[in-house]
């Protein structure tokens, strides 16, 4: 027990999702979980792995590569090894794996995990396509319907560019994906998009279209997030005692809501919005845990926007009045 | 760790130098040899050529390979041997980039040797500045495919011979 409590630990929050391998080595060295010699050995093993990767990339026919190619191959190796290391229970376990398992073996394990994750992500993407929104929104259509993201599953190069996202994503999520790259990024993006679609499918395309026309008559050209505007307006409907499925509020509703919220402090507004969101989820009979937690995760941003809108007297830009 | 890296670097340098000096075994019949100091300089030139052309190489061997392709050239002698190999190193890495890595080491070296011994007549300036430039331009612009490069080298050699013949006859007629 004493030994356990004396164990030096790595602060997992300081390990970035994008550069996990390098951060782990740095943290482990700082915490003295690795000494100079061990660190040098791991770095040399990584260089050897990179040399093998470069040779394979050149099909053993060229002895040199451009620096940017070598850097990209290194990133890909580090990403794949990190993909396995991240799956271990703790960063300390990851350090033990680095010390006692060869890097090439860790790379192989990472590749196997990537292969499985790629297949499951593709399956999730197909499910997302099945519940895609019927909307004229340009960025949404190019990303989801017209192959902007889908092309990833044809172009992803797991061997040499595992850290890259060979696709085009224009549509911004309510909870943007930060600090991830490669398949990690795409998986997270697709998961979130899937939940946004699921929530928006609870409303008719016509109701959503009418609502967004209330935001701007050319809303399909704007880089807006449909889910966020639908959610904030649906919460507004709950606050005004309207049917959230219809997404219909009038200007009087917004004025009275503005008056009501302006008499509260920030914390009270946040509390009210949270309770309204819970009530909304009950009314819409959202039972799926993923959608439920995604709505709650998106709420802080909406709370902040509403609080600011109340102060600036522009609540109508967050809680929308549907076009007639 | 700094010591470890330094030791490792020294070891790799020593290995590279030794392997270059070993090439004397087959080049000495052509009257070409490199001293250990030449070899050290060539290793340094290789590092510099890689750096200036933005490339990375794992393991050595490129200097040896260039020697093996060029040691029997009629344009090499003991005087210009080390200097020519150093220049060829720079040209080699430069054209690896210019040819967009489409050619393997052996393919590029074959073309370089054919042009050096042919139309360039041992001139490194003509090899790097004219003949390889023309071949790279053709390849980049899609005028030829990679497989045709060897025949392009032949054509360049033929056209250089043609130019020479024309110049000779012009001179002859003027006389």
Interface residues (C-beta under 8 A of the other chain):
Chain A: X36 X37 X39 X40 X44 X47 X50 X51 X54 X55 X58 X59 X61 X62 X63 X64 X65 X66 X67 X68 X69 X70
Chain B: X1 X4 X5 X8 X50 X54 X55 X56 X57 X58 X59 X61 X62 X65 X93 X96 X97 X101 X104 X105 X106
